[in-house]
Amino acid sequence: MLDYLRILLNARFAKEERGASAVEYGLLIAGIAALIVLVVFAFGGTIQGVFQDTCDAIQSGSGSGSCA
């Protein structure tokens, strides 16, 4: 009987820890997503320019094609 009560009490505490870690993982994922959005807005124009320069260089070398 005491073992049964110990199991129930351990299960109760384990659920609370799982819930806390789920919240922590959710906050971590939200933070990473926010960082990705910030980086895309900060460096988007620069990266677009690099891709456009690369496309122009490939076009001038092959003589045909388009950068859509």
PDB file as gemmi writes it, atoms N, CA and C in Angstrom:
CRYST1    1.000    1.000    1.000  90.00  90.00  90.00 P 1                      
ATOM      1  N   MET A   1       0.810  -1.187   0.000  1.00  0.00           N  
ATOM      2  CA  MET A   1       0.000   0.000   0.000  1.00  0.00           C  
ATOM      3  C   MET A   1       0.864   1.267   0.000  1.00  0.00           C  
ATOM      4  N   LEU A   2       1.923   1.257   0.770  1.00  0.00           N  
ATOM      5  CA  LEU A   2       2.818   2.415   0.803  1.00  0.00           C  
ATOM      6  C   LEU A   2       3.528   2.594  -0.533  1.00  0.00           C  
ATOM      7  N   ASP A   3       3.873   1.482  -1.168  1.00  0.00           N  
ATOM      8  CA  ASP A   3       4.512   1.587  -2.481  1.00  0.00           C  
ATOM      9  C   ASP A   3       3.573   2.222  -3.499  1.00  0.00           C  
ATOM     10  N   TYR A   4       2.304   1.867  -3.418  1.00  0.00           N  
ATOM     11  CA  TYR A   4       1.311   2.446  -4.327  1.00  0.00           C  
ATOM     12  C   TYR A   4       1.213   3.965  -4.125  1.00  0.00           C  
ATOM     13  N   LEU A   5       1.212   4.404  -2.888  1.00  0.00           N  
ATOM     14  CA  LEU A   5       1.151   5.839  -2.606  1.00  0.00           C  
ATOM     15  C   LEU A   5       2.405   6.558  -3.091  1.00  0.00           C  
ATOM     16  N   ARG A   6       3.554   5.926  -2.935  1.00  0.00           N  
ATOM     17  CA  ARG A   6       4.805   6.526  -3.433  1.00  0.00           C  
ATOM     18  C   ARG A   6       4.764   6.693  -4.948  1.00  0.00           C  
ATOM     19  N   ILE A   7       4.231   5.670  -5.624  1.00  0.00           N  
ATOM     20  CA  ILE A   7       4.141   5.742  -7.086  1.00  0.00           C  
ATOM     21  C   ILE A   7       3.219   6.886  -7.494  1.00  0.00           C  
ATOM     22  N   LEU A   8       2.091   7.010  -6.821  1.00  0.00           N  
ATOM     23  CA  LEU A   8       1.163   8.104  -7.139  1.00  0.00           C  
ATOM     24  C   LEU A   8       1.796   9.466  -6.893  1.00  0.00           C  
ATOM     25  N   LEU A   9       2.498   9.616  -5.800  1.00  0.00           N  
ATOM     26  CA  LEU A   9       3.139  10.892  -5.495  1.00  0.00           C  
ATOM     27  C   LEU A   9       4.242  11.209  -6.486  1.00  0.00           C  
ATOM     28  N   ASN A  10       5.019  10.218  -6.873  1.00  0.00           N  
ATOM     29  CA  ASN A  10       6.086  10.433  -7.860  1.00  0.00           C  
ATOM     30  C   ASN A  10       5.501  10.807  -9.210  1.00  0.00           C  
ATOM     31  N   ALA A  11       4.391  10.182  -9.582  1.00  0.00           N  
ATOM     32  CA  ALA A  11       3.753  10.504 -10.855  1.00  0.00           C  
ATOM     33  C   ALA A  11       3.243  11.945 -10.839  1.00  0.00           C  
ATOM     34  N   ARG A  12       2.734  12.394  -9.716  1.00  0.00           N  
ATOM     35  CA  ARG A  12       2.231  13.768  -9.603  1.00  0.00           C  
ATOM     36  C   ARG A  12       3.362  14.777  -9.796  1.00  0.00           C  
ATOM     37  N   PHE A  13       4.491  14.541  -9.174  1.00  0.00           N  
ATOM     38  CA  PHE A  13       5.620  15.466  -9.312  1.00  0.00           C  
ATOM     39  C   PHE A  13       6.235  15.401 -10.699  1.00  0.00           C  
ATOM     40  N   ALA A  14       6.252  14.224 -11.307  1.00  0.00           N  
ATOM     41  CA  ALA A  14       6.817  14.085 -12.645  1.00  0.00           C  
ATOM     42  C   ALA A  14       5.994  14.881 -13.655  1.00  0.00           C  
ATOM     43  N   LYS A  15       4.678  14.907 -13.493  1.00  0.00           N  
ATOM     44  CA  LYS A  15       3.838  15.670 -14.418  1.00  0.00           C  
ATOM     45  C   LYS A  15       4.130  17.157 -14.312  1.00  0.00           C  
ATOM     46  N   GLU A  16       4.346  17.649 -13.121  1.00  0.00           N  
ATOM     47  CA  GLU A  16       4.641  19.071 -12.954  1.00  0.00           C  
ATOM     48  C   GLU A  16       5.955  19.430 -13.629  1.00  0.00           C  
ATOM     49  N   GLU A  17       6.946  18.572 -13.535  1.00  0.00           N  
ATOM     50  CA  GLU A  17       8.232  18.856 -14.175  1.00  0.00           C  
ATOM     51  C   GLU A  17       8.104  18.818 -15.691  1.00  0.00           C  
ATOM     52  N   ARG A  18       7.308  17.871 -16.191  1.00  0.00           N  
ATOM     53  CA  ARG A  18       7.130  17.802 -17.629  1.00  0.00           C  
ATOM     54  C   ARG A  18       6.448  19.057 -18.155  1.00  0.00           C  
ATOM     55  N   GLY A  19       5.475  19.544 -17.438  1.00  0.00           N  
ATOM     56  CA  GLY A  19       4.799  20.762 -17.854  1.00  0.00           C  
ATOM     57  C   GLY A  19       5.735  21.961 -17.852  1.00  0.00           C  
ATOM     58  N   ALA A  20       6.574  22.048 -16.850  1.00  0.00           N  
ATOM     59  CA  ALA A  20       7.521  23.163 -16.784  1.00  0.00           C  
ATOM     60  C   ALA A  20       8.522  23.081 -17.925  1.00  0.00           C  
ATOM     61  N   SER A  21       8.990  21.899 -18.249  1.00  0.00           N  
ATOM     62  CA  SER A  21       9.962  21.794 -19.330  1.00  0.00           C  
ATOM     63  C   SER A  21       9.303  22.073 -20.678  1.00  0.00           C  
ATOM     64  N   ALA A  22       8.019  21.726 -20.819  1.00  0.00           N  
ATOM     65  CA  ALA A  22       7.322  22.030 -22.069  1.00  0.00           C  
ATOM     66  C   ALA A  22       7.213  23.544 -22.254  1.00  0.00           C  
ATOM     67  N   VAL A  23       6.945  24.261 -21.183  1.00  0.00           N  
ATOM     68  CA  VAL A  23       6.884  25.722 -21.266  1.00  0.00           C  
ATOM     69  C   VAL A  23       8.249  26.285 -21.607  1.00  0.00           C  
ATOM     70  N   GLU A  24       9.279  25.749 -21.000  1.00  0.00           N  
ATOM     71  CA  GLU A  24      10.631  26.228 -21.284  1.00  0.00           C  
ATOM     72  C   GLU A  24      11.013  25.967 -22.733  1.00  0.00           C  
ATOM     73  N   TYR A  25      10.664  24.779 -23.260  1.00  0.00           N  
ATOM     74  CA  TYR A  25      10.955  24.500 -24.668  1.00  0.00           C  
ATOM     75  C   TYR A  25      10.164  25.431 -25.581  1.00  0.00           C  
ATOM     76  N   GLY A  26       8.932  25.724 -25.218  1.00  0.00           N  
ATOM     77  CA  GLY A  26       8.131  26.650 -26.015  1.00  0.00           C  
ATOM     78  C   GLY A  26       8.748  28.034 -26.060  1.00  0.00           C  
ATOM     79  N   LEU A  27       9.230  28.508 -24.911  1.00  0.00           N  
ATOM     80  CA  LEU A  27       9.898  29.813 -24.880  1.00  0.00           C  
ATOM     81  C   LEU A  27      11.185  29.804 -25.689  1.00  0.00           C  
ATOM     82  N   LEU A  28      11.909  28.711 -25.626  1.00  0.00           N  
ATOM     83  CA  LEU A  28      13.149  28.593 -26.393  1.00  0.00           C  
ATOM     84  C   LEU A  28      12.867  28.630 -27.894  1.00  0.00           C  
ATOM     85  N   ILE A  29      11.845  27.909 -28.327  1.00  0.00           N  
ATOM     86  CA  ILE A  29      11.491  27.894 -29.749  1.00  0.00           C  
ATOM     87  C   ILE A  29      11.020  29.282 -30.192  1.00  0.00           C  
ATOM     88  N   ALA A  30      10.227  29.949 -29.356  1.00  0.00           N  
ATOM     89  CA  ALA A  30       9.767  31.297 -29.697  1.00  0.00           C  
ATOM     90  C   ALA A  30      10.942  32.264 -29.807  1.00  0.00           C  
ATOM     91  N   GLY A  31      11.923  32.130 -28.927  1.00  0.00           N  
ATOM     92  CA  GLY A  31      13.110  32.978 -28.983  1.00  0.00           C  
ATOM     93  C   GLY A  31      13.924  32.749 -30.243  1.00  0.00           C  
ATOM     94  N   ILE A  32      14.079  31.486 -30.618  1.00  0.00           N  
ATOM     95  CA  ILE A  32      14.833  31.168 -31.834  1.00  0.00           C  
ATOM     96  C   ILE A  32      14.104  31.697 -33.064  1.00  0.00           C  
ATOM     97  N   ALA A  33      12.777  31.553 -33.097  1.00  0.00           N  
ATOM     98  CA  ALA A  33      11.998  32.071 -34.228  1.00  0.00           C  
ATOM     99  C   ALA A  33      12.125  33.584 -34.333  1.00  0.00           C  
ATOM    100  N   ALA A  34      12.075  34.264 -33.207  1.00  0.00           N  
ATOM    101  CA  ALA A  34      12.222  35.722 -33.212  1.00  0.00           C  
ATOM    102  C   ALA A  34      13.606  36.133 -33.711  1.00  0.00           C  
ATOM    103  N   LEU A  35      14.619  35.384 -33.323  1.00  0.00           N  
ATOM    104  CA  LEU A  35      15.976  35.675 -33.781  1.00  0.00           C  
ATOM    105  C   LEU A  35      16.109  35.474 -35.285  1.00  0.00           C  
ATOM    106  N   ILE A  36      15.493  34.428 -35.811  1.00  0.00           N  
ATOM    107  CA  ILE A  36      15.538  34.178 -37.261  1.00  0.00           C  
ATOM    108  C   ILE A  36      14.861  35.324 -38.009  1.00  0.00           C  
ATOM    109  N   VAL A  37      13.697  35.762 -37.524  1.00  0.00           N  
ATOM    110  CA  VAL A  37      12.995  36.866 -38.174  1.00  0.00           C  
ATOM    111  C   VAL A  37      13.852  38.127 -38.139  1.00  0.00           C  
ATOM    112  N   LEU A  38      14.479  38.401 -37.015  1.00  0.00           N  
ATOM    113  CA  LEU A  38      15.331  39.585 -36.890  1.00  0.00           C  
ATOM    114  C   LEU A  38      16.503  39.533 -37.871  1.00  0.00           C  
ATOM    115  N   VAL A  39      17.140  38.390 -38.002  1.00  0.00           N  
ATOM    116  CA  VAL A  39      18.284  38.243 -38.910  1.00  0.00           C  
ATOM    117  C   VAL A  39      17.844  38.402 -40.360  1.00  0.00           C  
ATOM    118  N   VAL A  40      16.687  37.840 -40.714  1.00  0.00           N  
ATOM    119  CA  VAL A  40      16.201  37.956 -42.093  1.00  0.00           C  
ATOM    120  C   VAL A  40      15.918  39.414 -42.431  1.00  0.00           C  
ATOM    121  N   PHE A  41      15.284  40.145 -41.509  1.00  0.00           N  
ATOM    122  CA  PHE A  41      15.017  41.556 -41.786  1.00  0.00           C  
ATOM    123  C   PHE A  41      16.294  42.380 -41.801  1.00  0.00           C  
ATOM    124  N   ALA A  42      17.260  42.039 -40.960  1.00  0.00           N  
ATOM    125  CA  ALA A  42      18.492  42.821 -40.890  1.00  0.00           C  
ATOM    126  C   ALA A  42      19.384  42.596 -42.107  1.00  0.00           C  
ATOM    127  N   PHE A  43      19.499  41.352 -42.555  1.00  0.00           N  
ATOM    128  CA  PHE A  43      20.436  41.031 -43.633  1.00  0.00           C  
ATOM    129  C   PHE A  43      19.757  40.649 -44.944  1.00  0.00           C  
ATOM    130  N   GLY A  44      18.447  40.817 -45.037  1.00  0.00           N  
ATOM    131  CA  GLY A  44      17.708  40.414 -46.234  1.00  0.00           C  
ATOM    132  C   GLY A  44      18.175  41.117 -47.491  1.00  0.00           C  
ATOM    133  N   GLY A  45      18.348  42.420 -47.404  1.00  0.00           N  
ATOM    134  CA  GLY A  45      18.777  43.180 -48.579  1.00  0.00           C  
ATOM    135  C   GLY A  45      20.175  42.805 -49.036  1.00  0.00           C  
ATOM    136  N   THR A  46      21.051  42.579 -48.090  1.00  0.00           N  
ATOM    137  CA  THR A  46      22.423  42.198 -48.420  1.00  0.00           C  
ATOM    138  C   THR A  46      22.461  40.835 -49.101  1.00  0.00           C  
ATOM    139  N   ILE A  47      21.707  39.902 -48.559  1.00  0.00           N  
ATOM    140  CA  ILE A  47      21.683  38.551 -49.135  1.00  0.00           C  
ATOM    141  C   ILE A  47      21.038  38.579 -50.514  1.00  0.00           C  
ATOM    142  N   GLN A  48      19.986  39.367 -50.678  1.00  0.00           N  
ATOM    143  CA  GLN A  48      19.354  39.486 -51.986  1.00  0.00           C  
ATOM    144  C   GLN A  48      20.339  40.057 -53.002  1.00  0.00           C  
ATOM    145  N   GLY A  49      21.137  41.029 -52.593  1.00  0.00           N  
ATOM    146  CA  GLY A  49      22.149  41.598 -53.488  1.00  0.00           C  
ATOM    147  C   GLY A  49      23.202  40.581 -53.892  1.00  0.00           C  
ATOM    148  N   VAL A  50      23.619  39.738 -52.967  1.00  0.00           N  
ATOM    149  CA  VAL A  50      24.611  38.703 -53.284  1.00  0.00           C  
ATOM    150  C   VAL A  50      24.045  37.730 -54.305  1.00  0.00           C  
ATOM    151  N   PHE A  51      22.788  37.312 -54.120  1.00  0.00           N  
ATOM    152  CA  PHE A  51      22.174  36.392 -55.083  1.00  0.00           C  
ATOM    153  C   PHE A  51      21.996  37.057 -56.442  1.00  0.00           C  
ATOM    154  N   GLN A  52      21.633  38.338 -56.464  1.00  0.00           N  
ATOM    155  CA  GLN A  52      21.470  39.036 -57.738  1.00  0.00           C  
ATOM    156  C   GLN A  52      22.809  39.173 -58.449  1.00  0.00           C  
ATOM    157  N   ASP A  53      23.868  39.489 -57.734  1.00  0.00           N  
ATOM    158  CA  ASP A  53      25.204  39.580 -58.346  1.00  0.00           C  
ATOM    159  C   ASP A  53      25.628  38.234 -58.916  1.00  0.00           C  
ATOM    160  N   THR A  54      25.348  37.157 -58.187  1.00  0.00           N  
ATOM    161  CA  THR A  54      25.691  35.815 -58.664  1.00  0.00           C  
ATOM    162  C   THR A  54      24.916  35.477 -59.926  1.00  0.00           C  
ATOM    163  N   CYS A  55      23.634  35.798 -59.926  1.00  0.00           N  
ATOM    164  CA  CYS A  55      22.805  35.526 -61.098  1.00  0.00           C  
ATOM    165  C   CYS A  55      23.284  36.331 -62.304  1.00  0.00           C  
ATOM    166  N   ASP A  56      23.616  37.598 -62.089  1.00  0.00           N  
ATOM    167  CA  ASP A  56      24.129  38.430 -63.184  1.00  0.00           C  
ATOM    168  C   ASP A  56      25.441  37.886 -63.730  1.00  0.00           C  
ATOM    169  N   ALA A  57      26.302  37.395 -62.854  1.00  0.00           N  
ATOM    170  CA  ALA A  57      27.581  36.839 -63.303  1.00  0.00           C  
ATOM    171  C   ALA A  57      27.363  35.567 -64.126  1.00  0.00           C  
ATOM    172  N   ILE A  58      26.431  34.755 -63.722  1.00  0.00           N  
ATOM    173  CA  ILE A  58      26.139  33.527 -64.473  1.00  0.00           C  
ATOM    174  C   ILE A  58      25.523  33.877 -65.830  1.00  0.00           C  
ATOM    175  N   GLN A  59      24.636  34.881 -65.857  1.00  0.00           N  
ATOM    176  CA  GLN A  59      24.040  35.302 -67.123  1.00  0.00           C  
ATOM    177  C   GLN A  59      25.083  35.844 -68.093  1.00  0.00           C  
ATOM    178  N   SER A  60      25.991  36.637 -67.598  1.00  0.00           N  
ATOM    179  CA  SER A  60      26.991  37.220 -68.482  1.00  0.00           C  
ATOM    180  C   SER A  60      27.955  36.141 -68.991  1.00  0.00           C  
ATOM    181  N   GLY A  61      28.164  35.103 -68.236  1.00  0.00           N  
ATOM    182  CA  GLY A  61      29.057  34.037 -68.679  1.00  0.00           C  
ATOM    183  C   GLY A  61      28.411  33.111 -69.707  1.00  0.00           C  
ATOM    184  N   SER A  62      27.120  32.844 -69.548  1.00  0.00           N  
ATOM    185  CA  SER A  62      26.463  31.923 -70.463  1.00  0.00           C  
ATOM    186  C   SER A  62      25.811  32.634 -71.640  1.00  0.00           C  
ATOM    187  N   GLY A  63      25.473  33.894 -71.488  1.00  0.00           N  
ATOM    188  CA  GLY A  63      24.899  34.659 -72.585  1.00  0.00           C  
ATOM    189  C   GLY A  63      23.392  34.521 -72.709  1.00  0.00           C  
ATOM    190  N   SER A  64      22.762  33.659 -71.921  1.00  0.00           N  
ATOM    191  CA  SER A  64      21.316  33.510 -71.991  1.00  0.00           C  
ATOM    192  C   SER A  64      20.771  33.180 -70.609  1.00  0.00           C  
ATOM    193  N   GLY A  65      19.448  33.213 -70.531  1.00  0.00           N  
ATOM    194  CA  GLY A  65      18.806  32.901 -69.256  1.00  0.00           C  
ATOM    195  C   GLY A  65      18.267  34.146 -68.602  1.00  0.00           C  
ATOM    196  N   SER A  66      17.564  33.958 -67.523  1.00  0.00           N  
ATOM    197  CA  SER A  66      17.011  35.098 -66.811  1.00  0.00           C  
ATOM    198  C   SER A  66      16.997  34.827 -65.329  1.00  0.00           C  
ATOM    199  N   CYS A  67      17.041  35.895 -64.550  1.00  0.00           N  
ATOM    200  CA  CYS A  67      16.936  35.801 -63.103  1.00  0.00           C  
ATOM    201  C   CYS A  67      15.507  36.145 -62.729  1.00  0.00           C  
ATOM    202  N   ALA A  68      14.720  35.137 -62.474  1.00  0.00           N  
ATOM    203  CA  ALA A  68      13.314  35.376 -62.161  1.00  0.00           C  
ATOM    204  C   ALA A  68      13.111  35.560 -60.681  1.00  0.00           C  
TER     205      ALA A  68                                                      
END                                                                             
